[in-house]
C-alpha cells in the first residue's frame, strides 16, 4: 500500500504559527504591558500613552488593506523579514523614549511590522497552499496568535522586572523576531507550484490561472445595504471596546492583583479566548451565528461589570475569564456571518472590506478608554462606556436580515 507523501504546506503552517506567536504576543496583546509600564515609569496620563496606540492601529490597518499586493510582489520571505526588523526596531525604540511625542514614531515603526504580520498576512501566506483543508490550516496558525497572549505577553512582566524596561523590550524584540526571520527563511515559500504541486499537495494543474474576483468592483453595492452594515457596525463597536480594554488591562487589574497577578490575568484572558473560539467553532454551524455573536458580546459585558466593580481578586479573575471568552470570537464571527448571508463569490472582497472597517474603528478604542479614565479619575466609567458600546453591538447584530443570500445582489 502506497503511503501518502508529506505535504510541504504543513511547514508553512508551522512557520505562520511561529510568526503569529510573536507578532500577536508582542504586537497586539503586549500593548497593554507597554502602556501600563510607560505610565508607571514616566507618570504620563492614560490619554498620552493611548493616542500613539491609536495611530499604531490606524497605520497597521491601512497597511493591512494593501499588504496583499506587497506579498504578491515580494513573496512571504521578504515581507516577513522586513516586518520582523521593523517590529524589533520599534520595540527597541519604545524602550528608550523619554517624551510622550517620541511614542508616535516608535509605534509607527512597530505598525509596519504589525500590519505585515497580523491576521491578514496569515491568510495570504497560507492561501496558495490550501484549498480543501484551508480552514484547518488557518485555525492552527491562528492558535499561535492566541498562544502569543497566553505565553509571550505574560512573560514580559517578569522580564521587565528583571532587566528593566529598555533592556527587556530590546531583548524580547530582537530575540523573538530573529526566530521569526530564521523560520521564514527556512520554511516560507511563495506557493506549492514551485514544488510542482497544487493546493493540499495535489498534482499541479499546468494550465492553472490566477483566480479573479469578478465582484471586487461590487463592494460599493454592499456598502449601500443594511445587510452589510448590520455586520460591520456591531463588530466595529464591539472590537473598539475590546481592544480598548485589552490595551489598558494591566492598569485596570494591577491595583487589585499586583504585578504578578496582572501577568496571570493576561494569561487567563487569552487562554479563555482560545477556549471560547474552540467552543464556538463546535456549535456555530448548528446555531444562528448572529445570535452567537450577540451572546458573546453579552458575556463580555458581564466580565466588564465584574472588572469595573473590582471588589476582590476572585471577582477580577472571573471578569477576565468572561471577557476573554469573547476575545477570539469577535474576530472570527464576522466572516462566518458573511459566509452565510452573502454568495460565495463575493465573500473574499466583503470580508476584507469588513475587517478593514473594523480595524480602523477599533484603533480608537485605546484612546477612548484612556481619555475617559483621565477625565473620571478611574477606569470604572471607561469600562462602563465599553459596556455601552457592546450593548449597542449585541442589539444591532440581531436586527440584520439574518437569511442566506442566493444571488450576487442581496436585498438591503
Buried (B, 14 or more C-beta within 10 A) or exposed (E): EEEEEEBBBBBBBBBBBBBBBBBBBBBBBBBBBBBBBBBBBBEBBBBBBBBBBBBBBBBBBBBBBEBBEBBEEBBBBBBBBBBBBBBBBBBBBBBEBEEBEBBBBBBBBBBBBBBBBBBBBBBBBBBBBBEEBBEEBBBBBBBBBBBBBBBBBBBBBEBBEEBEBBBBBBBBBBEBBBBBBBBBEEBBBBBBBEEEBBBBBEEBEEEEEEEEEEBEEBBEBBEEBEBBBBBBBBBBBBBBBBBBBBBBBBBBBBEBBEBEBBBBBBBBBBBBBBBBBEEBBEEBEEEEBBEBBBBBBBBBBBBBBBBBEBEEBEBBBBBBBBBBBBBBBBBBBBBBBBBBBBBEEBBBBBBBBBBBBBBBBBBBBBBBBBBBBBEEEBBBBBBBBBBBBBBBBBEBBBEBBBEEBEEEEBEE
